Amino acid sequence: MKHLAPEKFLELLDKPEMVKKIKIVDVREPYEWDYYHLDEPELIPMNTIPERLDELAGDADLYVLCAHGVRSEMVCGYLERNGFDPDKLVNVQGGMAALAMLRGFAYD
């Protein structure tokens, strides 16, 4: 898996043509999503990943984020162990807390 700094992830989100070419998944719980989320990701809580692998499969790079970057890294590792190309898995470091801070929102 690759790791991406939150600043670089926000730069990517500012390029709509790039966002169309990737898949972004937020693996937090629904109550966390309700508190604060970005528009681009799809919510797929971590505990539902095993039953939703087919939704994540494909040729696009898969960017995974959570609250602080721990669950997303675990999900990327799980996907890798289950046949996903590690070169297409991207863990967004720092998660929503880092992204929110960069956007001026106190997540924690």
Secondary structure in CASP SS format (residue, H / E / C, confidence):
PFRMAT SS
TARGET T0000
AUTHOR 0000-0000-0000
METHOD secondary structure of the structure
MODEL  1
M C 1.00
K E 1.00
H E 1.00
L E 1.00
A C 1.00
P H 1.00
E H 1.00
K H 1.00
F H 1.00
L H 1.00
E H 1.00
L H 1.00
L H 1.00
D C 1.00
K C 1.00
P H 1.00
E H 1.00
M H 1.00
V H 1.00
K C 1.00
K C 1.00
I E 1.00
K E 1.00
I E 1.00
V E 1.00
D E 1.00
V C 1.00
R C 1.00
E C 1.00
P H 1.00
Y H 1.00
E H 1.00
W H 1.00
D H 1.00
Y H 1.00
Y C 1.00
H C 1.00
L C 1.00
D C 1.00
E C 1.00
P C 1.00
E E 1.00
L E 1.00
I C 1.00
P C 1.00
M H 1.00
N H 1.00
T H 1.00
I H 1.00
P H 1.00
E H 1.00
R H 1.00
L H 1.00
D H 1.00
E H 1.00
L H 1.00
A C 1.00
G C 1.00
D C 1.00
A C 1.00
D E 1.00
L E 1.00
Y E 1.00
V E 1.00
L E 1.00
C C 1.00
A C 1.00
H C 1.00
G C 1.00
V H 1.00
R H 1.00
S H 1.00
E H 1.00
M H 1.00
V H 1.00
C H 1.00
G H 1.00
Y H 1.00
L H 1.00
E H 1.00
R H 1.00
N C 1.00
G C 1.00
F C 1.00
D C 1.00
P H 1.00
D H 1.00
K H 1.00
L E 1.00
V E 1.00
N E 1.00
V E 1.00
Q C 1.00
G C 1.00
G H 1.00
M H 1.00
A H 1.00
A H 1.00
L H 1.00
A H 1.00
M H 1.00
L H 1.00
R C 1.00
G C 1.00
F C 1.00
A C 1.00
Y C 1.00
D C 1.00
END
